[in-house]
Amino acid sequence: FSIEEELFHDELRRSGRATGCGGYGTLFPFVWSFLIGGVGLLAGLPGADLLVDAGALWILLGQVNLYRRVNELHGESGPLWTKDEALLEPPVYAWWALLPPPLDVVVGLRQVHFLARHWAAVRGEPWQGDPVAEEFFPFIS
C-alpha cells in the first residue's frame, strides 16, 4: 500500500501523471470486490464469483505494474550506487507476481530494499544499510 502511494505521488511530482493507481486506488477496488463478492458467494448470488475473480485480477495487474515501475526507478538510480553489473539488472520480474505465499513476501522485501537504495541515491544520502536484506536474507539484496 505505502509503496504504491509513494510511487504515485513521486510520479505526479516528477511528470505530472501517474502510471499506477496509488495505494488507495489499488487496494480499495481489490478489498471491495472481495468483500462484496464474498458476501454474494455466501448468499448464493449468481455472478458473485466473477467479482472475486475481478478483484484477484485487479491486484495481480497492479503488482505487475508495480514491478515495472520499480524496475524503471532502479534503472535510473542503480548506476548512482553500484558499478556491479549484476546489481544493475532489474530487481523484480513481472512473472514473480504469480508466486504464491510466502515467496511473494520475499519479492516484496526485495522491492522495498531496492526502493530504499533508490531513494537514498536520489537524495544523495549515504547508504545506511538494510539489516533484514543484507544480514538475515542476503539473497534479497
Legacy VTK file of the C-alpha trace (Angstrom):
# vtk DataFile Version 3.0
C-alpha trace
ASCII
DATASET POLYDATA
POINTS 141 float
0.000 0.000 0.000
2.584 2.579 1.067
4.954 1.791 -1.815
2.127 2.241 -4.316
1.146 5.523 -2.678
4.733 6.809 -2.563
5.340 5.970 -6.226
2.014 7.547 -7.200
2.934 10.871 -5.597
6.505 10.734 -6.892
5.281 10.237 -10.473
2.808 13.106 -10.149
5.516 15.363 -8.761
8.086 14.456 -11.412
5.998 14.156 -14.557
2.507 15.375 -13.739
0.989 11.963 -14.419
0.930 8.647 -12.621
1.187 5.191 -14.171
-0.343 3.493 -11.129
-3.457 3.971 -9.049
-1.785 4.789 -5.748
-2.286 2.849 -2.553
-5.978 3.619 -2.191
-6.759 3.151 -5.883
-5.067 -0.234 -5.857
-6.266 -1.572 -2.529
-9.877 -0.364 -2.331
-11.177 -1.998 -5.555
-9.488 -5.244 -4.529
-10.886 -5.226 -0.988
-14.382 -4.177 -2.026
-14.612 -6.754 -4.810
-13.584 -9.469 -2.362
-15.939 -8.273 0.360
-18.956 -7.825 -1.895
-18.136 -10.917 -3.941
-17.582 -12.974 -0.785
-20.906 -11.924 0.679
-22.505 -12.677 -2.672
-20.985 -16.147 -2.686
-22.247 -16.804 0.838
-25.707 -15.594 -0.184
-25.649 -17.721 -3.335
-25.944 -14.747 -5.701
-25.136 -15.526 -9.325
-22.052 -13.775 -10.673
-20.509 -13.158 -7.262
-17.585 -15.366 -8.231
-16.849 -13.005 -11.133
-16.489 -10.141 -8.680
-13.956 -12.128 -6.643
-12.115 -13.048 -9.853
-12.091 -9.394 -10.931
-10.556 -8.402 -7.602
-7.867 -11.046 -7.934
-7.095 -9.897 -11.486
-7.014 -6.250 -10.368
-4.419 -6.872 -7.654
-2.338 -9.114 -9.936
-2.230 -6.489 -12.680
-1.392 -3.875 -10.060
1.563 -5.983 -8.903
2.862 -6.415 -12.446
2.630 -2.653 -12.971
4.337 -2.006 -9.630
7.238 -4.278 -10.584
7.604 -2.435 -13.902
7.751 0.904 -12.082
10.278 -0.365 -9.511
12.495 -1.589 -12.363
12.274 1.813 -14.095
13.361 3.619 -10.937
16.170 1.137 -10.414
17.314 1.752 -13.982
17.563 5.463 -13.178
19.328 5.204 -9.837
21.214 1.888 -9.933
24.265 3.422 -11.654
24.413 6.034 -8.868
25.124 3.459 -6.152
26.763 0.490 -7.863
29.085 -0.406 -10.696
28.379 -4.126 -10.270
26.686 -5.263 -13.489
24.717 -7.965 -11.657
23.174 -5.338 -9.368
22.163 -3.240 -12.371
19.825 -5.976 -13.582
16.103 -5.427 -12.897
15.475 -6.349 -9.261
11.985 -7.828 -9.846
10.269 -9.546 -12.775
6.621 -9.383 -13.811
6.105 -13.143 -13.617
7.048 -13.015 -9.930
3.557 -11.607 -9.322
2.345 -15.190 -9.784
4.462 -16.572 -6.943
2.454 -17.973 -4.035
2.941 -17.090 -0.391
5.460 -16.966 1.234
7.577 -16.324 -1.871
5.562 -13.186 -2.612
6.804 -11.809 0.724
10.400 -12.302 -0.432
9.600 -10.375 -3.634
8.039 -7.612 -1.549
11.099 -7.373 0.671
13.325 -7.277 -2.407
11.388 -4.413 -3.974
11.425 -2.480 -0.670
15.199 -2.995 -0.424
15.862 -1.713 -3.935
13.470 1.208 -3.491
15.314 2.161 -0.297
18.576 2.099 -2.272
16.902 4.215 -4.964
15.628 6.898 -2.573
18.957 7.099 -0.741
20.810 7.556 -4.055
18.334 10.120 -5.377
18.520 12.138 -2.154
22.317 11.929 -2.134
22.293 10.218 1.244
24.880 7.625 2.208
23.506 4.080 2.336
22.808 3.203 5.964
22.356 -0.481 5.270
19.425 -2.853 5.391
19.936 -5.493 8.098
16.907 -7.522 7.018
18.103 -7.870 3.424
21.846 -7.781 3.948
22.257 -9.849 7.128
19.229 -12.087 7.545
18.255 -12.659 3.900
21.232 -11.814 1.653
19.510 -13.303 -1.415
17.098 -10.324 -1.283
19.839 -7.808 -1.929
LINES 1 142
141 0 1 2 3 4 5 6 7 8 9 10 11 12 13 14 15 16 17 18 19 20 21 22 23 24 25 26 27 28 29 30 31 32 33 34 35 36 37 38 39 40 41 42 43 44 45 46 47 48 49 50 51 52 53 54 55 56 57 58 59 60 61 62 63 64 65 66 67 68 69 70 71 72 73 74 75 76 77 78 79 80 81 82 83 84 85 86 87 88 89 90 91 92 93 94 95 96 97 98 99 100 101 102 103 104 105 106 107 108 109 110 111 112 113 114 115 116 117 118 119 120 121 122 123 124 125 126 127 128 129 130 131 132 133 134 135 136 137 138 139 140
